[in-house]
Amino acid sequence: MEQLIIIFILLPFLGFLISLIVPAKMEKTISYIAFFTTGIGALLTFAFIIWWIVSGSPTLNINEIVLYESHSYEFFIDLYFDKITAVYLMFSSILAYLIAIYS
């Protein structure tokens, strides 16, 4: 379940990289890429939140991404998922999809 949270970060980045490859003249293709990645992100969000609720709504804490580590200090990215995060994730995915459609 924790690996799926990483997908929510990588999916928009993947759409961005693919849109960089497509020539600027093909605006319709770039818009379809934006529609597809944000739409898939919204669908995955709904599926993940339903699966998360069915499995008992466990609090997920992922701190595997270490940016800097020294002898006495560790600087890492901590991904925390709870009930408030679920609401924000659902709202932001819907909002991102609506912005992609109307822009």
DAFENJO-V18729 format. One record per backbone hydrogen bond with DSSP energy under -1.0 kcal/mol. NH is the residue of the N-H (numbers start at 1). CO is the residue of the C=O. If there is no record, write none. Layout:
NH CO
NH CO
//
This chain:
8 4
10 6
11 7
14 10
15 11
16 12
17 13
18 14
19 15
20 16
21 17
22 18
26 23
27 25
30 26
31 27
32 28
33 29
34 30
35 31
36 32
37 33
38 34
39 35
40 36
41 37
42 38
43 39
44 40
45 41
46 42
47 43
48 44
49 45
50 46
51 47
52 48
53 49
54 50
55 51
56 53
57 52
60 81
62 79
66 64
67 75
68 75
70 73
75 68
77 65
79 62
81 60
86 82
87 83
88 84
89 85
90 86
91 87
92 88
93 89
94 90
95 91
96 92
97 93
98 94
99 95
100 96
101 97
102 98
103 99
//
